[in-house]
Amino acid sequence: MTTNPAAEGTAVLAPENFSILDELLRDCCLELMADYGLPASQTEVDPEAATGVAVAAIDFSGRDVRGTIGLRMTSSVVLESYRAAVGHAIQMDSVEANDWSCELANQLVGRLKNKLRQYQVSFNVNSPRVLQIFPVAELERALRRRFVCDGGTFAGYLDVMIAPGFFFVPKPSDAPLANEGDLVLF
């Protein structure tokens, strides 16, 4: 859960940490869908109003950060991105649609993990899962970015805890970041 530790009696976390994560979440979401031919723009339209919605999430944990990243998409975003990736259509209520929703969440956390390498942050990732019940109250407290594209709407959520005293400080890397899909990070 993205919390304000000061309210819980612990040390105050730097708001810059959450600002960095918020920007990374935005960039990761936009880049992910653009790679499937769905360029998007940010919106405040709540995808919850849409019908036919898929939600997939993945938990992650590391020394400096832990939490959950989620991806909520209208069925048309799931179906269009799958068609772009595989070359044929599927039905929304199919096993393939559930698997693809999880794969998109997996790619989203992979992008975040890749971008966090510049801050010397690493974490382990659990298996993605489809959420049958959308925990609106919990995710509305998380970092959230909403988007609209020709295929529909989608939103990225990042519910994160940052270790007390940790600050995201970029450090130059000896090697450039890998292109998405060119590297497996575990």
C-alpha positions, 0 to 999 in steps of 0.5 A: 500500500502506498502509505504516508509513514508519518501518519503511522509514526515512522520516518517521513518518506521523500515525496520525490520517491513517489514522484519518480515511481509515478513518472515511471508507471506512466512511461511504462504504461504508455510504452507497453501499449504503444508497442502493441499499436495502441498509442495512448494519452493520459485521461482522468476518465475512470475505466471502472465505468466501462464494462468488460474489464480485465484486471491483472496484478503482480506482487514484487518484493526486494530490499528497497521496495515491495508492492503490487503493480496492476493493469486494468483494461477494457476488453477491447484493449486486451483483444486488440493488443493480443491481435497485434501481438499474435496476429489473430483474434480471441474471445474475451471470456477465453483462457487466452484472454486471461493469460494475455491480461496476465502477460501484459501485467508481467510485461509492465512489471518487467518494464518497471524493473528495467527502468529501476535499474538506473536507481540500483533497485532490484526485486523479485516478481511473483506470478501474475494473476487475474483479479476477479474482484477489483479492490477499488478502495485499495487501488485508489490509494495507490499511484494510479495513471489512467489512459485512453487509446483507440482500443479503449481505456486502461489504467496502471496501478502501483501500490508500493512500500519503500524502505525507510531512509531509501531514496531513488538516486540515479547512478550511471550504469556501465551498460545501457538499459536493454531494449524491452523484450531483449532481456530476461530479469529475475 
